[in-house]
Amino acid sequence: MPTSSIIRAIIAFTLAAACLYLAIRHFMQHGFLLNNAYIFASKKERESMDKKPHYRQSAILFALLCIVFMATGLSIVLKNDKLLLYVLLPICAIAIVYAIVSSVREITKK
């Protein structure tokens, strides 16, 4: 395996580990909330905001991103482009649809 492939695989697995760590922290509702609704809210809005659904949304998306980076790393290591086609694209589509639907649901609740 060429050195460039090894480096790309290491980067992909490192990003997967970082996303898994963030997903676990968000499921536990610990740490800074990495969600646009929270980040762009004023300080007053942040104090009165129910953070639980935002933590959950971010945790699910980080878990899906972890799967995406794991599939990318495995595709590089196994030299299998079909893995990207059959795993990566559907997971990316699911993540995008989930982000849109959950954001719309949160907006319509208010």
C-alpha positions as CSV (number, residue, x, y, z in Angstrom):
1,M,0.0,0.0,0.0
2,P,1.5,3.4,-1.0
3,T,2.3,5.9,1.7
4,S,-0.3,8.3,0.5
5,S,-3.0,5.7,1.0
6,I,-1.8,5.0,4.5
7,I,-1.9,8.7,5.4
8,R,-5.4,9.1,3.9
9,A,-6.6,6.0,5.9
10,I,-5.1,7.3,9.1
11,I,-6.7,10.7,8.6
12,A,-10.1,9.0,7.9
13,F,-9.9,6.8,11.0
14,T,-8.8,9.8,13.1
15,L,-11.8,11.8,11.9
16,A,-14.0,8.8,12.6
17,A,-12.7,8.6,16.2
18,A,-13.2,12.3,16.7
19,C,-16.8,12.1,15.5
20,L,-17.4,9.1,17.7
21,Y,-16.0,11.0,20.7
22,L,-18.3,14.0,19.9
23,A,-21.3,11.8,19.4
24,I,-20.8,10.1,22.8
25,R,-20.3,13.4,24.5
26,H,-23.4,14.9,22.8
27,F,-25.5,11.8,23.7
28,M,-24.4,12.3,27.3
29,Q,-25.3,16.1,26.9
30,H,-21.8,17.1,28.0
31,G,-19.5,19.7,26.5
32,F,-20.1,22.6,24.1
33,L,-23.2,22.1,22.0
34,L,-22.1,22.0,18.4
35,N,-25.5,23.0,16.8
36,N,-26.3,26.0,14.7
37,A,-29.4,26.8,16.7
38,Y,-27.3,27.1,19.8
39,I,-24.3,28.7,18.3
40,F,-26.2,31.5,16.6
41,A,-28.6,32.1,19.5
42,S,-28.0,35.1,21.7
43,K,-26.8,34.6,25.3
44,K,-30.3,35.3,26.6
45,E,-31.8,32.7,24.2
46,R,-29.2,30.1,25.1
47,E,-30.1,30.3,28.8
48,S,-33.8,29.7,28.2
49,M,-33.3,27.1,25.4
50,D,-34.1,23.5,25.8
51,K,-30.8,22.0,24.7
52,K,-31.8,18.3,24.8
53,P,-33.2,18.0,21.3
54,H,-30.2,19.9,19.9
55,Y,-27.8,17.6,21.7
56,R,-29.6,14.6,20.3
57,Q,-29.6,16.0,16.7
58,S,-25.9,16.8,16.9
59,A,-25.1,13.4,18.4
60,I,-27.0,11.5,15.7
61,L,-25.3,13.5,13.0
62,F,-21.8,12.9,14.5
63,A,-22.6,9.2,14.8
64,L,-23.5,9.1,11.1
65,L,-20.3,11.1,10.2
66,C,-18.3,8.5,12.2
67,I,-19.8,5.8,10.0
68,V,-19.0,7.8,6.9
69,F,-15.3,8.3,7.9
70,M,-15.0,4.6,8.9
71,A,-16.4,3.5,5.5
72,T,-14.0,5.9,3.8
73,G,-11.0,4.5,5.8
74,L,-12.0,0.9,5.1
75,S,-12.5,1.7,1.4
76,I,-8.9,3.0,1.3
77,V,-7.5,0.1,3.2
78,L,-9.4,-2.6,1.3
79,K,-9.0,-0.7,-2.0
80,N,-12.8,-1.3,-2.6
81,D,-14.6,1.6,-4.3
82,K,-17.9,-0.3,-4.2
83,L,-17.9,0.1,-0.4
84,L,-18.0,3.9,-1.0
85,L,-20.9,3.6,-3.4
86,Y,-23.0,1.2,-1.4
87,V,-22.3,2.5,2.2
88,L,-21.0,6.0,2.0
89,L,-23.6,7.6,-0.4
90,P,-26.7,6.2,1.4
91,I,-25.3,7.2,4.8
92,C,-24.6,10.7,3.5
93,A,-28.1,10.9,2.1
94,I,-29.6,9.8,5.4
95,A,-27.5,12.4,7.3
96,I,-28.6,15.2,5.0
97,V,-32.3,14.2,5.1
98,Y,-32.2,13.7,8.9
99,A,-30.6,17.1,9.4
100,I,-33.2,18.9,7.3
101,V,-36.2,17.0,8.7
102,S,-35.1,17.4,12.3
103,S,-34.5,21.1,11.9
104,V,-37.9,21.6,10.3
105,R,-39.6,19.7,13.1
106,E,-37.8,21.8,15.7
107,I,-38.8,25.0,13.9
108,T,-42.5,23.9,13.6
109,K,-42.6,23.0,17.3
110,K,-42.0,26.6,18.2
